[in-house]
Amino acid sequence: QPIVDTCGISPTGSCSSQLPLDDSATIMSYCNLCPGNLENILLTFGGYWYEDNRNKLTNWRNSENLAGTVSFEPRRVPQIMWEHVSTRSCVEPNFEVPIVSCVNDSDCFDGNSCTVDTCSVLEGQCSNTMTNNCCGNFVCEAKEGSCDDCGPFTLETSSCTSCFTPSGFMFNVEAGESGISMSSIYYRHFTGTVDVKIFTAPGSYADIQRDESAWTQIGFQRITVDGAEYLRVDFEPIDVGPNEVRAFYIHSTGQLLVQQIEADPIAEDDYISIRNNGRYIGSVEFGPGQVGYAWNGRIGYSVQVPDSPENDSPTKSPTSPPSKAPTLAPTKTPTKTPTRSPTSGPSFSPSNISSPSPSITPSFKPTALRRESESIMPSIHTSSSRGPTRQPSNSPSKSKSPTSVDTLIPSTSLLPSEEPSFTPSIKTTIISSSYPSKMPSKSPSPEPSLEPSTSSEPTFDGSNAPSESSPPSIVGTMTPTVSHAPSASPSSTPSKLPSTDTSASPSTQ
């Protein structure tokens, strides 16, 4: 309620004032009997399923092509049709199912947020893979008590056309691998004003057919029925465990409608089945009866939410949403693909392969392998180098003793050594020191140098002390020297060539 449209309803003249109006009513309507006739009808049931749980009317859409407001919420019609068809067993199609082609993943959207929709570019075909632990995957899973995957559901038997009319009827309901909670029963009743009682008992009715004390009354109705209608009775939820059987007994002061069919069960789904071979009972409660009949009605139930798994070990494959409580233990086998976002803290056990990006803080235990680039900070512990470094060290090393073997390539220190060496080097360096030492040598050489040094250029200033030659030179100097001070003593041998310049100061002797 309210009805989709008023066309065809008595009294005559119930056609909408909007008619005639093309494409304003559905094919389930009688608006073809109104002005406009078949032009009023649009070839649609009234709407279509849009996304997620089909049991919710809000997930259905009204047909956008319906004109005017002749039809009110026509999406209700296809949704009710789906509820009915979904309670029936599936059959294999007798025709070839068309393959949907695709170009992009978006072409494969199936309206369900719990599926991963992908398009195979090579084959041009869609793949819709259902994910676990997702509300909307049609599986009642742990922690989904408020999810539609767990119900409520309705299981309906087939309706009889040639019906039997007992006053009472007993039948069995059996739960599947998951437990269920039953909360309502729909029964079919013939015309009249009657009182109806609903009873239940654990197990099959077969052993307690006449034992009233074994049954519990769960419902009562006083109703007036105008035709062969479905009537609903709600009661407190009754839990039926996995693979358990529950008996129900409906008794009326009027006439129920039941049937005879061969199928057993007469209706079933993934969670519950309604068994055949029910018991037909006369007007006396818990009185005599006859088996071999099938109930005509519906069962309303929900699936019992399974408990959370107690196993805290990590899953073999990652879930779509990440875990809120990750495990503390590392995996036994590392992943083949490293993470794109490394952690800020160092690992407890260093790897055998050097990192492509050096750490800001040096390692307390340097690796034995060489790096292609220099570290930002030197290691605290010295390590034996396999070869000379490409660039000089910013901080000079402190050698305990000089090496006995000459280095192949002399290093140039940017800064002078803090202290002079105690032992002189075996060989003199070829290149002079960039900076003189801050302190003179503590142990000068005991003997003069064997060979005098040879200056490549003359000195700018004269010597303060004249040189003392053992014998006079045989060959005269090419360029006479000018002494700033007279000689301390006269020469014993006169010079062979007189001086060309007069003495600045006369001789004192």
C-alpha positions as CSV (number, residue, x, y, z in Angstrom):
1,Q,0.0,0.0,0.0
2,P,-0.7,2.4,-1.6
3,I,-1.4,0.5,-4.8
4,V,0.8,1.3,-7.9
5,D,-2.2,2.6,-9.9
6,T,-6.0,2.7,-9.8
7,C,-6.7,1.4,-13.3
8,G,-9.2,-1.4,-13.4
9,I,-10.3,-1.1,-9.9
10,S,-14.1,-1.0,-9.2
11,P,-16.1,1.1,-9.3
12,T,-15.9,2.0,-13.0
13,G,-14.3,5.3,-13.7
14,S,-11.2,4.7,-11.5
15,C,-8.8,5.7,-14.3
16,S,-6.3,8.4,-13.5
17,S,-7.3,11.9,-14.5
18,Q,-3.9,12.1,-16.3
19,L,-5.0,9.5,-18.9
20,P,-4.7,9.3,-21.8
21,L,-0.9,9.7,-21.5
22,D,1.6,7.7,-23.5
23,D,4.1,5.4,-21.6
24,S,2.6,6.3,-18.2
25,A,1.7,2.8,-16.9
26,T,3.5,-0.6,-16.6
27,I,2.7,-3.9,-18.3
28,M,1.3,-5.1,-14.9
29,S,-1.3,-2.4,-15.1
30,Y,-4.9,-2.4,-16.5
31,C,-4.5,1.2,-17.8
32,N,-4.9,-0.2,-21.3
33,L,-8.7,-0.3,-20.4
34,C,-8.7,3.5,-19.9
35,P,-8.7,6.3,-22.4
36,G,-5.5,6.0,-24.5
37,N,-5.7,2.2,-24.4
38,L,-2.3,0.5,-25.2
39,E,-0.6,3.8,-25.8
40,N,-0.7,4.3,-22.0
41,I,1.5,1.2,-21.5
42,L,5.3,1.3,-21.3
43,L,7.0,-2.1,-21.7
44,T,8.5,-2.3,-18.2
45,F,7.7,-4.0,-15.0
46,G,8.1,-0.6,-13.3
47,G,11.8,-0.5,-12.3
48,Y,15.1,-2.3,-11.9
49,W,17.7,-3.4,-9.4
50,Y,20.5,-0.9,-9.0
51,E,23.1,-2.2,-6.5
52,D,23.8,-4.2,-3.4
53,N,21.2,-6.2,-1.5
54,R,18.1,-6.9,-3.6
55,N,16.0,-7.5,-0.5
56,K,16.0,-3.7,0.2
57,L,13.6,-1.7,-1.9
58,T,15.9,1.3,-1.6
59,N,18.4,-0.5,-3.9
60,W,15.8,-0.6,-6.7
61,R,15.0,2.3,-9.1
62,N,11.8,3.4,-10.8
63,S,11.9,3.3,-14.5
64,E,13.0,6.7,-15.8
65,N,10.9,6.3,-19.0
66,L,7.5,6.3,-17.2
67,A,5.6,9.5,-17.9
68,G,3.6,11.5,-15.4
69,T,2.6,10.2,-11.9
70,V,0.0,7.6,-12.9
71,S,2.3,4.9,-11.4
72,F,3.3,5.3,-7.7
73,E,6.6,3.6,-6.7
74,P,6.3,0.9,-9.5
75,R,9.8,-0.4,-8.5
76,R,8.0,-2.4,-5.9
77,V,6.6,-4.8,-8.5
78,P,10.0,-6.2,-9.9
79,Q,11.4,-6.3,-6.3
80,I,8.5,-8.5,-5.1
81,M,8.9,-10.6,-8.2
82,W,12.6,-11.1,-7.3
83,E,11.7,-12.0,-3.7
84,H,9.5,-14.8,-5.1
85,V,11.9,-16.1,-7.8
86,S,14.9,-16.1,-5.5
87,T,13.3,-18.6,-3.2
88,R,13.0,-21.1,-6.0
89,S,15.6,-23.6,-7.1
90,C,17.9,-22.7,-10.0
91,V,17.7,-24.4,-13.4
92,E,20.3,-24.5,-16.2
93,P,19.4,-22.2,-19.1
94,N,18.5,-24.0,-22.3
95,F,20.1,-21.3,-24.5
96,E,23.6,-19.9,-24.8
97,V,24.3,-17.2,-22.3
98,P,25.6,-14.1,-24.1
99,I,29.2,-13.0,-23.2
100,V,29.5,-9.3,-22.2
101,S,32.4,-7.7,-23.9
102,C,34.5,-4.9,-22.3
103,V,37.3,-2.5,-22.8
104,N,37.9,-1.0,-19.4
105,D,37.3,-2.3,-15.8
106,S,34.4,0.3,-15.5
107,D,32.6,-1.7,-18.2
108,C,32.4,-4.6,-15.8
109,F,30.6,-2.9,-12.9
110,D,27.9,-5.3,-11.6
111,G,26.4,-3.0,-9.0
112,N,27.9,-4.9,-6.1
113,S,30.5,-3.1,-3.9
114,C,31.8,-6.5,-2.7
115,T,33.1,-7.7,-6.1
116,V,36.4,-6.9,-7.8
117,D,35.4,-6.0,-11.3
118,T,38.1,-6.5,-13.9
119,C,38.3,-6.5,-17.7
120,S,40.6,-8.9,-19.5
121,V,42.0,-6.8,-22.3
122,L,43.2,-9.8,-24.3
123,E,39.8,-11.6,-24.2
124,G,37.6,-8.6,-23.8
125,Q,35.6,-10.4,-21.1
126,C,34.5,-9.3,-17.6
127,S,35.4,-11.0,-14.4
128,N,33.5,-10.2,-11.1
129,T,35.2,-11.8,-8.1
130,M,33.4,-11.8,-4.8
131,T,35.5,-10.8,-1.7
132,N,35.3,-12.2,1.8
133,N,34.4,-10.3,5.0
134,C,32.3,-7.8,3.1
135,C,28.7,-6.8,3.9
136,G,26.9,-7.4,0.6
137,N,28.6,-10.6,-0.6
138,F,25.5,-12.7,0.3
139,V,27.4,-14.7,2.9
140,C,26.6,-14.2,6.7
141,E,30.1,-13.8,8.2
142,A,31.5,-13.0,11.7
143,K,30.7,-9.5,13.0
144,E,27.9,-9.0,10.5
145,G,24.9,-9.0,12.9
146,S,23.6,-5.8,11.4
147,C,24.3,-6.7,7.8
148,D,21.6,-7.8,5.4
149,D,23.8,-10.8,4.4
150,C,22.4,-12.5,7.6
151,G,18.7,-11.7,6.9
152,P,15.9,-11.4,7.5
153,F,15.0,-13.9,4.7
154,T,11.7,-15.5,3.6
155,L,11.4,-19.1,2.2
156,E,8.1,-19.8,0.4
157,T,6.6,-23.0,-0.7
158,S,4.7,-23.4,-4.0
159,S,1.0,-22.4,-3.9
160,C,-1.7,-25.0,-4.3
161,T,-4.4,-24.8,-7.0
162,S,-6.3,-27.9,-6.0
163,C,-6.0,-27.5,-2.2
164,F,-7.0,-29.6,0.8
165,T,-8.6,-27.8,3.8
166,P,-7.7,-29.3,7.2
167,S,-8.3,-27.5,10.5
168,G,-4.7,-28.3,11.7
169,F,-1.4,-29.1,10.1
170,M,2.0,-30.3,11.4
171,F,5.3,-30.0,9.5
172,N,9.1,-30.0,10.0
173,V,11.7,-27.4,9.3
174,E,15.4,-28.3,9.1
175,A,18.4,-25.9,9.4
176,G,21.4,-26.2,7.2
177,E,25.1,-26.0,8.1
178,S,24.5,-22.6,9.7
179,G,22.1,-22.1,12.5
180,I,19.0,-20.0,12.0
181,S,16.6,-17.9,14.1
182,M,12.9,-18.2,13.0
183,S,10.7,-15.2,13.8
184,S,7.5,-15.5,11.6
185,I,5.2,-17.9,9.8
186,Y,2.9,-17.1,6.9
187,Y,0.0,-19.6,6.5
188,R,-2.8,-19.7,3.9
189,H,-6.4,-19.7,5.1
190,F,-9.8,-20.0,3.6
191,T,-12.8,-17.6,4.1
192,G,-14.2,-17.0,7.5
193,T,-13.8,-15.4,11.0
194,V,-11.6,-17.8,12.9
195,D,-9.1,-18.3,15.8
196,V,-5.7,-19.5,14.9
197,K,-3.0,-20.9,17.2
198,I,0.7,-21.6,16.5
199,F,2.7,-24.3,18.4
200,T,6.3,-25.5,18.1
201,A,8.6,-28.2,19.6
202,P,12.2,-29.3,19.2
203,G,12.8,-32.2,16.9
204,S,10.4,-33.9,14.5
205,Y,6.6,-34.0,15.1
206,A,6.5,-37.7,14.4
207,D,7.0,-38.8,18.0
208,I,4.8,-36.2,19.6
209,Q,1.8,-36.0,17.3
210,R,-0.8,-36.4,20.2
211,D,1.4,-35.2,23.1
212,E,0.2,-31.7,23.8
213,S,2.6,-31.3,26.7
214,A,5.6,-31.5,24.4
215,W,4.4,-28.4,22.4
216,T,4.8,-24.7,23.2
217,Q,2.2,-22.2,22.0
218,I,4.0,-19.2,20.4
219,G,1.2,-17.3,18.6
220,F,-2.6,-16.6,18.5
221,Q,-4.8,-14.7,16.0
222,R,-8.5,-14.0,15.7
223,I,-9.0,-13.0,12.0
224,T,-11.6,-12.5,9.3
225,V,-10.5,-13.8,6.0
226,D,-12.1,-12.7,2.8
227,G,-10.4,-15.1,0.4
228,A,-7.5,-17.5,0.1
229,E,-5.0,-15.1,1.7
230,Y,-1.5,-15.4,3.2
231,L,-1.6,-14.4,6.9
232,R,1.4,-13.7,9.0
233,V,2.2,-14.5,12.7
234,D,5.2,-13.0,14.4
235,F,6.8,-14.4,17.5
236,E,9.9,-14.2,19.6
237,P,12.9,-15.6,17.7
238,I,13.4,-19.4,18.0
239,D,17.0,-20.6,17.5
240,V,17.5,-23.8,15.4
241,G,21.1,-25.1,15.5
242,P,23.0,-26.4,12.5
243,N,21.3,-29.4,10.9
244,E,18.7,-29.4,13.7
245,V,15.0,-30.1,13.1
246,R,12.1,-28.0,14.5
247,A,8.4,-29.0,14.4
248,F,5.5,-26.5,13.9
249,Y,1.7,-27.0,14.3
250,I,-0.9,-24.6,13.1
251,H,-4.5,-25.1,14.2
252,S,-7.6,-23.1,13.2
253,T,-11.3,-23.1,14.0
254,G,-11.8,-22.7,10.3
255,Q,-9.9,-24.2,7.3
256,L,-6.3,-24.0,6.3
257,L,-5.1,-24.6,2.7
258,V,-2.5,-27.4,2.1
259,Q,-1.4,-29.5,-0.9
260,Q,-0.1,-32.8,-2.0
261,I,3.2,-32.9,-3.9
262,E,6.0,-35.4,-4.3
263,A,9.0,-33.1,-3.8
264,D,11.0,-33.3,-0.6
265,P,11.9,-30.8,0.6
266,I,9.1,-28.8,-0.8
267,A,11.2,-25.6,-0.5
268,E,14.8,-24.9,0.5
269,D,17.7,-22.4,0.2
270,D,21.2,-22.2,1.5
271,Y,20.2,-22.1,5.2
272,I,16.8,-23.8,5.7
273,S,14.5,-26.4,4.1
274,I,10.8,-27.2,4.6
275,R,10.2,-30.9,4.6
276,N,7.4,-32.8,3.0
277,N,5.2,-35.6,4.5
278,G,3.3,-33.2,6.9
279,R,0.3,-34.3,9.0
280,Y,-3.3,-33.4,8.2
281,I,-5.4,-32.9,11.4
282,G,-9.2,-32.5,11.9
283,S,-11.0,-30.0,14.1
284,V,-9.8,-31.5,17.4
285,E,-6.5,-30.0,18.6
286,F,-3.8,-32.7,18.8
287,G,-6.5,-35.1,17.5
288,P,-6.2,-37.9,14.9
289,G,-4.8,-37.1,11.5
290,Q,-3.1,-38.4,8.4
291,V,0.4,-37.9,6.9
292,G,1.4,-37.4,3.3
293,Y,0.5,-33.7,2.8
294,A,2.6,-30.6,2.1
295,W,2.4,-27.3,3.8
296,N,1.4,-24.1,1.9
297,G,3.1,-21.0,3.3
298,R,6.3,-19.1,4.1
299,I,9.0,-19.0,6.8
300,G,10.6,-15.8,8.0
301,Y,14.1,-16.2,9.5
302,S,17.6,-14.8,10.0
303,V,21.0,-16.6,10.0
304,Q,22.8,-16.9,13.2
305,V,26.0,-14.8,13.0
306,P,29.1,-17.0,13.3
307,D,31.6,-16.4,16.1
308,S,34.9,-14.7,15.3
309,P,37.7,-17.1,14.6
310,E,40.0,-17.7,17.6
311,N,43.1,-18.3,15.5
312,D,45.3,-15.2,15.6
313,S,47.8,-16.4,13.0
314,P,48.1,-14.1,9.9
315,T,46.0,-14.8,6.8
316,K,47.6,-16.4,3.8
317,S,46.3,-13.6,1.5
318,P,45.7,-10.0,2.5
319,T,42.2,-8.7,3.1
320,S,40.8,-5.8,1.1
321,P,40.7,-3.5,4.1
322,P,43.9,-3.8,6.3
323,S,43.8,-5.6,9.6
324,K,43.2,-3.4,12.7
325,A,45.4,-5.7,14.8
326,P,48.5,-6.8,12.9
327,T,50.6,-9.6,14.2
328,L,53.8,-8.8,16.0
329,A,55.8,-11.7,14.6
330,P,57.5,-11.2,11.2
331,T,56.6,-13.5,8.3
332,K,58.7,-16.6,7.8
333,T,59.2,-15.9,4.1
334,P,59.9,-12.3,3.0
335,T,57.8,-10.8,0.1
336,K,59.3,-10.8,-3.4
337,T,58.4,-7.2,-3.8
338,P,59.8,-4.7,-1.3
339,T,57.6,-2.0,0.3
340,R,57.5,1.4,-1.4
341,S,57.4,3.1,2.0
342,P,60.2,1.8,4.2
343,T,60.0,2.1,8.0
344,S,61.8,4.9,9.8
345,G,63.4,2.5,12.4
346,P,66.3,0.3,11.6
347,S,65.9,-3.5,11.4
348,F,67.1,-5.7,14.3
349,S,69.1,-8.0,12.0
350,P,71.0,-6.3,9.1
351,S,70.7,-7.7,5.6
352,N,73.6,-9.1,3.6
353,I,73.0,-6.7,0.8
354,S,73.8,-3.0,1.1
355,S,71.0,-0.5,0.9
356,P,70.6,1.6,-2.3
357,S,69.9,4.6,0.0
358,P,72.3,5.1,2.9
359,S,70.8,5.7,6.3
360,I,71.2,9.0,8.0
361,T,72.5,7.5,11.2
362,P,75.6,5.2,10.7
363,S,75.4,1.5,11.5
364,F,77.0,0.3,14.8
365,K,78.1,-2.8,12.9
366,P,79.3,-1.8,9.4
367,T,78.9,-4.4,6.6
368,A,81.8,-6.0,5.0
369,L,80.6,-5.1,1.5
370,R,81.8,-1.9,-0.2
371,R,79.3,0.7,-1.2
372,E,79.4,2.5,-4.6
373,S,78.8,5.9,-2.9
374,E,80.3,7.3,0.3
375,S,78.2,7.2,3.5
376,I,77.0,10.5,4.8
377,M,78.6,9.9,8.2
378,P,81.7,7.8,8.8
379,S,81.4,4.6,10.7
380,I,82.3,4.6,14.4
381,H,84.4,1.5,14.1
382,T,87.2,1.4,11.6
383,S,87.2,-1.2,8.9
384,S,90.0,-2.5,6.7
385,S,89.8,-0.9,3.3
386,R,90.3,-3.1,0.2
387,G,91.5,-0.1,-1.8
388,P,92.1,3.7,-1.5
389,T,89.1,5.9,-1.2
390,R,88.1,8.1,-4.2
391,Q,88.1,11.2,-2.2
392,P,90.1,12.3,0.9
393,S,88.5,11.8,4.3
394,N,87.2,14.9,6.0
395,S,88.6,13.7,9.3
396,P,92.3,12.5,9.3
397,S,92.9,9.0,10.5
398,K,95.0,8.3,13.6
399,S,97.6,5.7,12.8
400,K,99.2,3.8,15.8
401,S,102.4,3.3,13.8
402,P,103.7,4.1,10.3
403,T,103.3,1.4,7.7
404,S,106.4,-0.5,6.7
405,V,105.4,-0.5,3.0
406,D,105.2,2.7,0.9
407,T,101.7,3.6,-0.3
408,L,101.3,3.4,-4.1
409,I,99.5,6.7,-4.2
410,P,100.4,9.3,-1.6
411,S,97.4,10.9,0.1
412,T,97.1,14.6,0.6
413,S,95.6,15.6,3.9
414,L,93.4,18.6,3.9
415,L,94.4,19.4,7.5
416,P,97.9,19.0,9.1
417,S,98.4,16.2,11.6
418,E,97.7,17.0,15.2
419,E,101.1,15.7,16.4
420,P,104.4,15.1,14.6
421,S,105.4,11.5,13.8
422,F,107.9,9.9,16.3
423,T,109.7,8.1,13.5
424,P,110.8,9.9,10.3
425,S,109.6,8.5,7.0
426,I,111.9,6.1,5.2
427,K,111.9,8.3,2.1
428,T,111.4,11.9,1.6
429,T,108.2,13.1,0.0
430,I,108.4,14.4,-3.5
431,I,105.8,17.1,-2.9
432,S,106.3,19.7,-0.3
433,S,103.8,20.0,2.5
434,S,100.9,22.4,1.9
435,Y,101.1,23.7,5.5
436,P,104.2,23.8,7.8
437,S,103.9,21.7,10.9
438,K,102.8,23.6,14.0
439,M,105.5,22.1,16.1
440,P,109.2,21.4,15.2
441,S,110.6,17.9,15.2
442,K,111.4,16.7,18.8
443,S,114.4,14.7,17.5
444,P,116.6,16.7,15.0
445,S,119.0,14.7,12.9
446,P,122.4,14.3,14.5
447,E,124.5,14.8,11.4
448,P,124.3,17.4,8.6
449,S,122.8,16.5,5.3
450,L,125.2,14.7,3.0
451,E,124.3,16.8,0.0
452,P,123.7,20.6,0.2
453,S,120.4,21.7,-1.0
454,T,120.3,23.4,-4.3
455,S,118.2,26.4,-4.7
456,S,116.6,26.9,-8.0
457,E,116.4,30.7,-7.6
458,P,118.6,33.2,-5.8
459,T,117.5,34.5,-2.4
460,F,116.0,38.0,-2.3
461,D,117.9,39.1,0.8
462,G,121.6,38.7,1.6
463,S,122.9,36.3,4.1
464,N,123.4,37.7,7.6
465,A,126.4,35.5,8.1
466,P,129.0,35.1,5.3
467,S,129.7,31.6,4.1
468,E,133.0,30.1,5.3
469,S,134.7,28.3,2.4
470,S,137.6,25.8,3.4
471,P,139.8,26.7,0.4
472,P,139.2,29.5,-2.0
473,S,137.4,28.7,-5.2
474,I,139.7,28.2,-8.2
475,V,137.2,29.5,-10.6
476,G,135.9,33.0,-10.3
477,T,132.3,33.5,-9.7
478,M,130.3,34.5,-12.8
479,T,128.5,37.1,-10.7
480,P,130.3,38.8,-7.8
481,T,128.4,38.8,-4.5
482,V,127.9,41.9,-2.6
483,S,128.3,41.6,1.1
484,H,126.3,43.9,3.3
485,A,129.0,43.6,6.0
486,P,132.9,43.6,5.8
487,S,134.6,40.2,6.1
488,A,135.6,39.3,9.7
489,S,139.3,38.7,8.8
490,P,141.5,39.6,5.7
491,S,142.0,36.8,3.2
492,S,145.4,35.1,3.4
493,T,145.6,35.1,-0.4
494,P,145.0,38.2,-2.5
495,S,142.4,37.9,-5.2
496,K,143.7,37.4,-8.7
497,L,141.3,40.0,-10.1
498,P,140.9,43.3,-8.4
499,S,137.4,44.4,-7.5
500,T,135.8,46.7,-10.1
501,D,133.8,48.5,-7.4
502,T,135.3,50.6,-4.7
503,S,134.6,49.5,-1.2
504,A,131.7,51.3,0.4
505,S,133.7,51.4,3.6
506,P,137.6,51.6,3.8
507,S,139.5,48.8,5.4
508,T,140.2,49.2,9.0
509,Q,143.7,47.6,8.7
